[in-house]
C-alpha cells in the first residue's frame, strides 16, 4: 500500500478502521492476559493475592489509557510539526511523549 493511499484516497471509515484494529487487538490481548493472571492467582486460594490482582488491574488499565492518549496525541502533534518543518516543536513533542 502506498503511504498516501491511506489518508489521501481511502474512505474515512476504512482508514479509521484500518488504524483502529491494531489498537483494539492490543487492548483485547491485555484484557485476556489480565483474566488469565487473575485465574491463576485465584488457584492459589489466597484471598489477599486475588484482591491484589483485582485492585491492580484497573490501575494498569488506567496507565495504559494514559500511555495511549499521550502516544496518539503526541504522534498527531509530531506529524503536524514535521509537516510544518518546525523542528523545535517536533523535538520537544518527541521528548515529552517518549
N, C-alpha and C positions, 0 to 999 in steps of 0.2 A: 504494500500500500504506500502510495506517495504521501509524504509528510503534509502536503497541502490539501489532500483529499478529505481528511477527517474534518477539518474546520472550514474548508472552503466550499466543498461540493456535496458533502453528505448531509442528509436531512438532520435537523437538530435533534430530533428524538432518537435517531440511530446513533448519532455521535455521543449523546449523553449516555445512552445505554452501553455503548462500547467502552466508555471511560468509567462507568459506574460498576460494571460487572466485576472487575478485579477487586474493587473495594468491598463489595458485598460478599464475595467469596472469602476474602480475608477475615471479615467480621464473623462469618459463619464458622470458619476454622477455629477462631478464637473461642467462640461460644462452645463448640464441641470439645475443645481442649479443656475448658473450664468445667464442663459437665463431667468429663472423664476423670478429671482431677478430684472433683467432689465425690464421685462414685468410689474411687479407690481409697480416698481418705476415709470415706464412710465405712469401708470394710474393716477398718481398724477397731471400730466400736468405741472410740474415744470421742465423747460429745464435744470436748474442747477443741479438738483438731477440726472437727466438722464445722464448728462455729467459726473458727479462724478462717477456714477456706470460704465459708459463706459470707463472712464480713469483708474479706479482701477482694472477692470477685467484683463487686460494684465499684470499688476504688480502682481496680485495674481497668475496668471498662471506662471509667471516667478519665483516667490518664490517657488511654488510647484515643478517646474522643478529642481531648485537647491536642494530642500529637497530630491527629488527622486534621484538626482545624488549622493548626499552625503550618502544617505541611502543604495543605491545599491552598490556603490563603497566601502563604509565602511564595508558593510557586506562581500564583497569578500575579502578585506584585513583582516578582522577579522577572517574569516574562514581559510585563509591561515596561519595566525599567530597561531591560535589554533591547526591546523594540525601539525605545526612545533613545538608545545609546547613552543612557545615564549610568555610567559605570559606578559612580559613587553610591547611588541608591541601590544598585544591584549588589554591590559588595556588602553594604550594611544589611540588606534584607537577607542575603545568604548567611551572613554571620549570625543574625538573630534567629533564624529558623533552624539552623543546624545544631 
